[in-house]
Amino acid sequence: MLNRMAAMNRTFNLGIFSTYRAELMGIATILIIVCHMPCFGVAMPHWASTLLGSCGFGVDMFLFLSGMGIHNSYASNGKKHKSLPYWWIRRYIRIVLPLIVLVVPIGLLGGKWHSRPVYSVLLEISGFGSFFGHSALWFISCILGLYIFTPLLHKLFIARWKWCWLLALSAACYIYAYLPPSSSIFHFMLNRCPIYFLGYALSDSINRKKEEELWLYVYLPLVLYVSLYILNHRFGLHFCLFGLQGVMMVTIFAIFMNKFSSVRLHNFLVFIGAISLESYVTNEYLMRALLKCSWSFNGIFFNIGNWPFYIVGTILCVLVSFIAKELVQRITLKSKSF
């Protein structure tokens, strides 16, 4: 009995990544909202700013879960004998339609587009704007770029030597990311791609609910993270640590969700996860628009330390994201009826 319990503590079922995918998306969304607090000038001690700023690994959780989901989507498309252009268009619309619904009204009402050329605006709402310096939504551009290469990735990651391909592609991304000019947006994105590759390569094992060693997903990434963190600060290196954090934390959160089944917690996280894309957009566009508003009334300034702005703004972002999600779903249903 004791041996069995010890074995259970050393392994976990990969199927929990799929079972709790919606909840994990919700956790990732919250982490992104939290990590942007220092960026928006929310007053806090330095240690808190450092801690919250490191929550950017929520994006890497997104990428891991996206890789897993895109594998299933692409494989399903093949089983239904749909064409590759059909799959590309369907995935593109799913990403860009919420972007248009949210960004166009904010851009027009905020007046940020009045002095910009038309091509710049079109690039911004196309989803590919970050590649050309016309959008801050790098995550959307990165995902769309990965969609383009999905047919190649699928062939590599369902092949016999998929783990060799995973290591080779990940190494290539990291090496290229450190070539000059290292400030390029492409270099920044390439640093985050390996965890997407991992989610894609693991998808088949996740679907089969394979038992896996816990040390591979928690302890090994932790040791590597600490080692590279020390090297970064000791020798002025710039190893990207978000992927290691992402692998470790998405596993810990999945195990946590599997152990503690609170209905309210699950429902809340599923709700937040369902508006994850919209929340990402509103956190960038709506929050910046609200930051320009006056937070004074009758000569009294209410936005102390930017806390009221960020709390009220976040609530508004969730509300607007939910409305946008509902609107996009209605537009999608209407388009299918024609």
Secondary structure, DSSP 8 states (H G I E B T S, - for coil): -HHHHHHHHHEEETTHHHHTHHHHHHHHHHHHHHHTTGGGT----HHHHHHHHGGGHHHHHHHHHHHHHHHHHHHHHHHTT--HHHHHHHHHHHHHHHHHHHHHHHHHHHTTTTTS-HHHHHHHHHS-GGGGTS-S-HHHHHHHHHHHTHHHHHHHHTSTTHHHHHHHHHHHHHHHHTSSSTTSHHHHHHTTHHHHHHHHHHHHHHHTT-EEEHIIIIIHHHHHHHHHHHHHHHH------HHHHHHHHHHHHHHHHHH---HHHHHHHHHHHHTHHHHHHHHHHHHHHHHTS--EETTEE--GGGHHHHHHHHHHHHHHHHHHHHHHHHHHHHHHH-
